[in-house]
Amino acid sequence: MAEEGLTKKCTPEKFRFRTFAVQGTQSTFQPQTAASEHLSPALLSKARALAAEHENVSKQLGEGFSINLAKKLGQLSATVYALREWDQLKESHRELDDLLRDPAADSELRALAAEDLQHSTDQLARASQSLTASLVPQHPFAHLPCLIEIRPGAGGSEAALFAADLLRMYRAYCARNRLRCSLIKYEDAEGAADPIGSDLPLAEAILEVESEGAYDMLRCEAGVHRVQRVPATESKGRTHTSAASVLVLPSFPGADEKQGEAGDINDSSNDYYIDPKEVRTEVMKARGSGGQHVNTTDSAIRLTHLPTKTVVSIQDQRSQSRNRDKAWKLLRSRLAQSRREAREEEMLQMRRSVVGVAKVGRGDKIRTYNWSQQRVTDHRSGFSVHDLNDVIGGGDTLAKVMESVRNWSLEQEVKALIVGEDRIES
């Protein structure tokens, strides 16, 4: 009963690869092993092993309910459903092929089989893609909200203006897609400030996207964003190149918040666990604009994680306790992301010689915004659009650029998965 109930929730469309089109350009994920009716033997073997594990877990659930087993069953159900569909289509395709090869078969039947074969081949190719996608492990932080940190890079005041443009872009994107967000830190050249009233260049901004699954949706934005345009202060009309960095972190719950799937922040085995003994807390007066109260009370908080030398400071709120809560949340997110990246880097080194670099770090230029050409190009997926205003406005064109990166990232994951499985079998 448990298996049947979970399987009904899975539909073929959930595991299909997405397709998008912009100005006549169409792109879809088609790795070499899944672009035809053939599937990598290593991936097929892994899928059957997971199906056997699914059957075993289902039997254990029949003997007694367990939350962990039920969760495990749900995770395996995607692969089981996709494998079942692939097996059925593979058998149907084989029957049609055998009929066409049979010289004794009726000519009308062979003609009908020939008509159905191409459709069957296309269906099998899509099923191969679905099965391959179901085998790619979900990012462990995919279900979490996220923090978007934006800082100007090379380019002086123009870089600060562009960083402010990116902040407005992500806030508009969240509003269009009904994602709850709040600005938890905004600093200009003089310190904490109001983004509406400040005329000074942006120094740092942190936007929290509070909706579940926001990290999976927006983590493709991490990296260096480059802008090419004529600054308002340029008297000779020359195009300048500037940059801003965007860092996307999973947002973990505080000690007093509902933790849900994020787990227990006091569990030392979790990435986001921090031993309070390893954190130095400093209380100080806030600096910058904000009125007499902010500048005369000890409300600002600075946390330093001693083993990693990671420093976080928050002074946005008048309340010291609120600033402390924000600082702990930010510190937890940075350390968890760092631990995750360290593991990914270790895995990447093993695969680099075969699949190339599949992970773009925060120091890599990921996207260019060219104002004179009204062009936005993502350098990972190679996808370009010529509707820059809609991108900066957080519109559908930005969503399509982001979708191209997710498809590119998934292709890299599949390549790495195939390499790993081939090594295991060899």
N, C-alpha and C positions, 0 to 999 in steps of 0.2 A: 504493500500500500504506500509506503514511504517513497519508493522508487517511482511508482506510477504518478503520485501527486507532484513530485518535483519535475518529472519529465514533461508533464503537460504544460508547465510554465515555459518550457523552452520551445522556441519557434525557429524555423530555418532562417528567417530574416534577421534574427538577433545575431547570427554568426556570419552573415554575408559581409563581404568587404564592400566599403562604401565607394561610390562614384560621384564625381563632381565635375562641373563644366563651367568655364568662364571664357567669354568672348571666343567661342569656337574651339577652345582647347579643352580636351577631355583627358582625365587621368584616372587610373584605377590601379589598385595593388594587384600585381600578377607575378609572383615569384616564379622562377623557372620550374620549380618542382610542382607548382600548383596551377600553372597556366594551361595545362592540358588535363586529359582524363587520368594521367599517371600520377602517382603519389610516391614520394620518397619511401623506400622500404624501411628506412630507419624510423621515419615518422609514423608509418603504418604500424610498425611493431610497438612503438610507444603508445599509440592509441589503443591497441588491443590489450596491452598491459594495464592501462588505466581502466578499460572496460571491465577487465577481470577484477580489478581492485574495487570498482563500483559495485559489482555483484557481491563481493565479500562483505563490503560495508553495509549493503542492503540487508544481508542475512543477519549481521550483528544487530542492526536496528530492529529487526523482527523479534529478536530475543529480549530487547530492552532499550528504551529510548535514551539517547544521549545527545546533548546539544552539539558537542564536538563532532560526533559521527554524522548528525544531520547536516551540519555545515559542510563536512567533507563530502557527503553525498551530493549536495547541491553543487559543489565545485566540480565534481566529476561528471555531473549530468550533461553538461554542455558537450563534452567530448563523446559521451555515450550516444547522445542523440545524433550528432554529426556523423559518427562512425556507422550508425544504423542506416542513416540515409545514404551514405556513400556505398555501403555494401549492397543495398537494394538497387541503386542506379548502376553499379558495376555489373551486377548480375543481369540486369535488363540490357545493358550495352553488350555484354558477351553473347546473349541470346540472339540479338539482332545481327551481330557480326557472324555468328555461326550460320544463321539462316542465309545470309548473303553468300557465304562460302560453300553452301550446299548445292551442288549441281542438280540434285534430284528434287529440289524444292520447287513449288509452283511459281511460275513467273510473276503472277500478280502479287503473291505474298512477298516475293523478293523485291518487287517494285515498291511495295508499301514499307518494307523494312529499310530500303535505301532512303526513302523520304524521312523516316523517323530517326535514322542513325545520326544525322547532324544535330538534331535537337537533343538526342540522348547524349551526344558528346559534350554539348554545351552544358547540359545539366550536370554531368559528371565533373566537368571542370570547376563549376561553381561549388559543387559538393566537396571537391578536393580543397578548394580555398577555405571553405567553412571549417572543414576538419583541421586544416593546418592552423587556422586562427584559434581554434579552441584549445590547441596544444601550447600556445604561447602563455607562459605564466602571467597572471595579472600582477601589476605593480602592487607591492604590499601597502602603499599609501594611497592607492587609487581612489578609495572611498572617502578620503578625508577632505575637509576644507583646505584652503591654501592661503599663503601670504605672498604677495608680490612686492618685492623690493626694487625700487627704481632709483638709480643714481646717475648723474651726468658723468661722462667720460672725457676724452680728449675733445677740445673744441671751445673751451672757455664758456662765455655767456651763451653762445649759440647751442652748446651741448646742454646747458641747463634749461633753455627754452624747449629743446626737443624732448628732454626728460619729462617736462611738464605736459607736452603734447601726448606722450605715451601714457601718462597717468590719466589724462582725460579720455584717451582711447579705451583703456581697460575699464574705466568706470562706465563709459557709454556702452561697451560690449556687455557688461554685467547687467545694466539696466534693460537692454534689448532682449537679453536671454533670461530675464527674471532670476538673476543670481543675486542673493543678498550680499552686500559688501559695505564695508565701512573703512574710513581712513584712520588708521591707528597711529600714524606718525607722519608729520610734515614739517620739514625744517628748511629754512632758507639760509642765506649767508650769515644771518645773525642768530640762528637757533630756531627754537620752536615757533611756528607761525600759523596764521590762518590762510589756507590756500586761496580763499576768495579775496581777502584784503591785502595780501602781501604782494608788493611790486618787486621784491628782490629775487635774484635767481634761485631756483630750486637746488637744494643741496642733497636732500634724501626724502623719499616718500615710501611709506609701507601701507599697502592696501590689503585688507583682509577680506577674502571672499568666503563667506560663511556657509554657503550651500554645500551639502554633501556631494562628493564626487568632483568638486571644483579643481582639485589638484590634478586629477587625471585629464581634465579638459584643458587646463592651462599650462601644464608643465612643459609643453612644447615651446613656450615663449621665452624660456630661460636662455640667456646668451647676450651677445653684444649686438645692439641694433644701430645701424649706420644711417645717417641722413645726409643727403646732398641737396643743398638749396642755397639761394642767395639770402643772406641775413638782412634783416631790416636796417641794420646799421652799415651795410656795405654800399659805399657811394659809387663804386665803379661797376657794379653789377656782376661781380665775380662769384662763381659758385664755390661755397665752402663745404668741406666734409667734416662732420662731427659725429659723435657717438654717445650712446647711453647704455648702461648695463641694466639688465633685468634678471633678477634672481627669483625663482619660484620655489617656495618651500611648503611642505605639508604643514598644516596648522593642527597642532595637537591640543587636546583639552587640558585645562588647568586642573589643579587638584580638587577644586570644588565644582567642576563641571561634570556633566554626564559624559561618560567615556565611550560607551557603546562598543563599536567594532575596533576602536583605536586601542583597546586593551587597558591594562592597568599601568598607569605611569609610575607606580611604585615597584613594578616588577623589573628586577635588574636585568632580565633577559631581553627586554624590549629596547629597541633603538632609541627611544625617547626618554629612557630612564636617566636621571641625573642624581648623583649622590650629593645632597645638600652640603656635606662637609667639603666638597671639592669646589664650592662656589663662594667667592668673596663678594659681599654686598657692601656697596658704598652709598651713602645718602648725602645729597648735596643740594644747594640752591639751584633752581632752574635759571637758564640764561635766555636772553632774547626778549621779544615782545610778549606781552601777556598780562601786563598790569602789575601793580605793586604787590599783590598777594603772591603771584607766581614767583617773583624775583626775591622775595624776602623770607619765604618759608622753605624748609628742607623737604621738598616734594620730589625732586629728581632722584632716580634710582640708576645705579650702574652695577651690573653683574659681570663678574669675570670667572669663567670656568678655568680653573688653574691648570689642569693637565693639558688642555689644548690652547690656552691663552685666548679663548674666544670671549669677546667683550660685547655687551649689549647695554645700551643706555636709553632710558625713556624718561621724558619730562613733559609729555603732552598734557597730563591731567593735573589739577590742583591737588588731588588726593594722592598721598604717598602710596596707599595700599593699592589703588588702581594702577598706578605706574609700576608698582612691583609685580602685579599680576601680568601686565602686558610684557614686562621684561622677561619674566620666567617663561611665558608662552613663546616668545621669540627665541630665547636661548634654547629651549627644548627643540624647537623646529630646526634651528641651524645645526645643532649637534646630531640630530637624527638624520638629517639630509647628508651631513658629512660622513656619517657611518655607512649609510647606504651607498654613497658614491665610492667609498673606499672598497666595498665589496664588488661593486660593478667594475671598478678599474682593474681589480685583480682578475675578474672573469674576462675582461676585455683583452688583457695582455695575452691570455691563452688563445684567444680567437683572432688576434690582430693579423697574423700572417696569412690567414685564410679568407676572412670576410672583410678585412679592412676596418676602418674606424667607424663604429656604429653608434658612438655616443659623442655628442657635442658638449663640451664643457662650457663653463661660464665665460671663459676667455676667448671663445671663438666668435667670429663675426657670423651671425646667422641670417641677417636680413638687411636689405638696403631699401631705403625710402628716397626716391628721386623725384623732387618736386617739379623740375622743369619738364620731365617726361611723364609726369603723373603715374609713375611706375613703382610698384613694390615687387621685389624679387626675394624669395626665400632661397638661400644658398644650399640648404640641405636637400630639399625636394626638387630644386630647380624650377619651381613654379613661379610664374610672373603674372601680374594683373596690371591693368592700366586704369585703375579707378582709385587713386590714392586718397581722395577726399572721403570716399566711403570706408576705406580701411581706417583712416584716422578717426572717423566718426563711429568706429566700432560696429559697422554694418555687416551685411551678409558677405561682402567681399573679404573682409577680415576673417570671417568664419571659414570661408573656402580656402584661404591661405593656410589657416591653422589645420584644416582637415587634410590638406596635402602633406603637411609635416607628420601628422599622426599616421597616415598611410605609409610614408617613407620610413618612419620609426618602426612600424610593424613589420615592414619588409626586412629591415635589419635584424629584428628579433627572430624572424623565421630563419634567415640565413644562419644566424648564430645557433639556433636550435638544431638545425640540420647538421651543422659541424659537430656539435656536442654529441648528438646521437650516433653519428657515424664513427666518432672516436670510441664511444662506448662499445659499439658492435665489433670494431676492429681490435 
